Amino acid sequence: MIPLLFRMKVEQSEKRPIRLFLPLFLIWLVFIPLLIGASPLILLAALAIRRRWRARLVLLIYPILFSSLWALSGLYVQVEKDDKTISIVFI
């Protein structure tokens, strides 16, 4: 499943934590139609490339992109350094 929410929290000692919530589903509503509209251009680029392995690489752009996006769901990253902590979550 594509992640629908991005949450980031920055904590520093002696300061209030900074929280950022970004609804990714609004970005997907714009991004997916653009990808669908660009698909004929990707096919033309693959036909224009003479070498076979490069054309296959161009045609694999969409499957690689979507599998990477699906893999982001559930990702949790926390980085700590001295008195700072940054947490990033894709839900």
C-alpha positions in Angstrom: 0.0 0.0 0.0 1.2 3.5 -0.8 2.0 5.5 2.3 -0.7 8.1 3.0 0.8 10.2 5.7 4.3 11.5 6.4 5.1 12.5 10.0 8.3 14.1 11.2 9.2 15.2 14.7 12.4 17.1 15.7 13.2 17.2 19.4 15.9 19.4 20.9 16.7 19.7 24.6 15.3 22.7 26.3 13.1 23.5 23.3 9.6 22.6 22.2 9.5 19.7 19.7 8.7 20.6 16.1 6.1 18.3 14.5 5.2 18.1 10.7 2.3 16.1 9.3 2.0 15.9 5.6 -0.9 14.1 4.0 0.7 12.2 1.1 -2.5 11.1 -0.5 -3.0 14.7 -1.7 0.4 14.5 -3.5 -0.5 11.1 -5.0 -3.7 12.6 -6.4 -1.6 14.9 -8.5 1.4 12.7 -9.1 -0.4 9.5 -10.4 -2.2 11.3 -13.3 1.1 13.0 -14.3 2.8 9.5 -14.5 -0.1 8.2 -16.6 0.1 11.1 -18.9 3.9 10.7 -19.3 3.7 7.0 -20.1 3.4 7.5 -23.9 6.6 9.7 -23.7 8.4 6.9 -21.9 7.4 4.4 -24.6 8.6 6.8 -27.3 11.9 7.2 -25.5 12.3 3.5 -25.2 11.7 3.1 -29.0 14.2 5.9 -29.8 17.0 4.3 -27.8 19.0 2.0 -30.0 20.6 -0.2 -27.4 18.4 -3.0 -26.1 19.5 -2.9 -22.5 18.9 0.8 -22.2 15.5 0.6 -23.6 14.6 -2.1 -21.1 15.9 0.2 -18.3 13.7 3.0 -19.5 10.6 0.7 -19.6 11.3 -0.5 -16.1 11.1 3.1 -14.6 7.4 2.7 -13.6 7.7 -0.7 -11.9 10.8 0.4 -10.0 9.2 3.6 -8.9 6.0 2.0 -7.7 7.7 -0.8 -5.9 9.9 1.8 -4.1 6.8 3.8 -3.1 5.0 0.7 -1.8 8.1 -0.3 0.2 8.0 3.1 2.1 4.8 2.2 3.9 5.6 1.5 7.6 9.1 2.9 7.4 10.3 4.4 10.7 13.6 6.3 10.9 15.0 7.8 14.1 18.3 9.7 14.2 19.8 10.8 17.4 22.8 13.1 17.8 23.9 14.7 21.1 20.7 16.6 22.3 18.7 16.3 19.0 16.4 13.6 17.9 14.7 13.4 14.5 11.9 10.8 13.9 10.4 10.2 10.4 7.4 7.9 9.9 5.6 6.9 6.7 2.1 5.6 7.5 
